[in-house]
Amino acid sequence: MDLVRSLGADEVLDYKTPNGVALKSPSGRKYDVIIPCAHNIPWSTLEANLTSKGKVVDFNLRFGTLMSVAFKKITFAKKQLIPLFTFPKKEDLE
C-alpha cells in the first residue's frame, strides 16, 4: 500500500478490511478512477463508488468483464469499464 501511495494515489484501500471490500472511501468521496487489484469485485460495488464520469481500469479480465464492457459501449454509459490487456514477460518483471 505504501508503494501505491508513493506512486501518487490519493487513497489506497486494503481489500482485506470491511471498508476495503465495500470500496468505502475514508474521506467519503467518490473516485474518478478505480484500478481493482483484487479479483471478483462486482461491477455494482465498483460503479457505486465512481463519480458520474468515473472509469474502472480492469486487468483482471474475465468473460463477464468483457460482456460488461460491451454493454457499457452499446448503452453509451458515462461510467466506463476499460479492460487492460497485459502480457507480462519474466524479463520485464525482473
GIQUIGI-V633399 format. One line per field, one symbol per residue. phi: phi as a letter, one per 20 degrees, with the letter a starting at -180 (. if undefined). burial: I if it has 16 or more other C-alpha atoms within 10 Angstrom, else O. A space follows every 10 residues. Layout:
# GIQUIGI-V633399
phi = ???
burial = ???
This chain:
# GIQUIGI-V633399
phi = .fffffeoff bcdefedgff felefgenee dfccdfdeem efgfffffde fgdfcdddde fcgfffffgf ffffelffed ddfdeccfdg ffff
burial = OOOOOOOOOO OOIOOOOOOO OOIIOOOOOI IOIIOIOOOO OOOOOIIOII OOOIIIOIII OOOOIOOIOO OIOOOOOOII IIIOOOOOOO OOOO
